[in-house]
Amino acid sequence: MRPSGRKLDEMRPVSIETDVAKHAEGSCLIRCGDTHVLCTASVEDRPPSFLKGTGLGWVTAEYGMLPRATNTRNRREAAAGKQSGRTQEIQRLIGRALRAGIDRVALGERQIVVDCDVLQADGGTRCASITGGWIALRLAVNRLLKAGVLVSDPLVDHVAAVSCGIYAGQAVLDLDYAEDSEAGTDGNFILTGRGRLIEVQMSAEGSTFSRDEMSRLLDHAEAGIGVLVAAQAAAI
């Protein structure tokens, strides 16, 4: 039995509220159960210096958690003077994931920065950030298309992410914190709307896992991504 009472292949409730930040070109507040993430997309009319003159655009991301996103207060990383290794790893993951769903030639020489700020954490913050970050990116691109800045849509597919793991000896979908902290195997699956794999992160946290168990986790992930892509489509 899962702590939440959910079925093995049952997602947490997902809701996406768009246009929640007045000044951002694209924004949303995504809620995956008790994990809430504010995602904004900001358009810059120039690319990073390493892409100048290439005709290619760029999508990158920044990630952070508010001090009381968790049970106890975490010190702001700005106050500490540096980002943690975890923060750097997550924001690079978000950027890689979102770039997989975009045609950088069609985007042109500009950069879109996606900021993901965790308001409340209960497991799966990086997955919620990717899923919500795509919404913010989609809305920002829509604005560029409407203004005639872009002549063709650079977004080639949805991008979404979900966690799966082995909890109490069973493969489960969309781990909350109670499960994530006790999982024997933990995995994050990032897929396109068409079911193409972008990235899979899996590790044995307490016990090794078999190929069969990995296949069951991927089956769960594909079903979960379907739920998330439907929520994305409804939101936009």
C-alpha positions, -999 to +999 in steps of 0.1 A: +000+000+000+013+034-010+013+061+018-010+082-002-034+053-009-028+057-047-027+027-071+007+017-083+002+034-116-017+064-104-005+099-107-009+127-082-035+153-092-020+177-117-031+212-123-016+240-145-025+276-142-011+298-170-002+335-172+005+339-135+034+363-139+025+397-154+058+406-169+071+372-182+065+363-219+053+329-207+044+316-172+025+290-153+021+275-118+022+238-120+009+217-091+017+179-089+001+169-057+018+190-030+047+199-052+041+234-066+065+251-090+063+286-106+078+285-142+085+317-162+100+321-197+119+352-206+128+361-242+162+377-249+168+391-284+203+379-286+218+344-282+247+334-259+280+347-272+291+312-282+262+311-307+266+346-322+265+344-360+254+308-362+218+314-368+209+291-339+188+299-309+191+286-273+169+276-244+184+274-210+170+271-174+176+282-139+162+264-108+158+272-072+138+264-041+123+290-017+136+287+018+104+272+032+096+249+003+105+221+026+097+211+062+127+231+075+141+264+063+169+261+038+193+290+035+190+309+002+219+299-021+224+336-030+231+342+007+256+313+008+274+328-022+271+298-045+247+273-060+247+237-047+258+209-070+222+196-069+208+229-081+233+231-110+226+195-120+189+201-120+189+233-140+212+218-166+188+188-169+158+212-174+177+231-201+187+199-219+152+185-218+135+216-232+161+220-260+152+185-271+118+197-281+128+228-301+141+235-336+169+259-328+171+271-364+135+281-364+140+299-331+167+321-347+194+340-329+177+346-296+177+330-262+148+320-239+155+315-203+131+293-183+131+300-145+117+273-122+111+283-086+099+256-062+073+271-039+065+239-022+083+205-024+069+170-020+090+150-044+095+153-081+104+190-083+127+185-113+100+166-132+074+193-124+098+220-134+104+204-168+067+198-174+057+233-163+088+248-180+076+235-213+043+253-208+061+286-201+082+281-231+052+273-253+034+305-242+065+326-248+069+311-283+032+317-290+037+354-282+066+356-306+046+339-334+016+362-328+039+393-330+054+380-363+089+378-347+089+341-357+077+329-391+074+292-381+068+274-349+102+262-334+085+238-309+085+204-325+068+184-296+057+184-260+083+177-233+073+163-200+089+144-171+078+120-144+094+100-116+090+063-111+107+040-086+107+007-066+089+013-033+083-015-009+093-039-036+068-027-062+072-004-092+052+028-086+045+059-106+050+096-096+067+093-062+059+118-035+085+126-008+074+098+016+080+073-012+111+089-027+129+090+007+123+053+011+126+040-025+150+012-032+153+024-068+146+060-080+142+071-116+133+102-136+119+098-171+118+126-197+099+120-229+084+138-258+047+139-265+052+112-291+068+089-265+104+095-276+130+092-248+150+124-240+167+113-208+164+086-182+180+089-147+179+058-127+199+047-096+198+020-070+192+039-037+190+009-015+188-022-036+197-031-072+170-035-099+164-059-127+158-053-164+122-065-159+117-039-131+132-012-153+108-021-181+078-019-157+090+015-146+092+027-182+057+014-188+045+035-158+064+065-171+049+063-205+014+062-190+023+091-167+037+112-195+004+107-214-014+123-184+010+152-183+009+159-220-029+159-219-027+184-190-003+206-210-025+205-240-055+215-219-036+243-203-026+260-236 
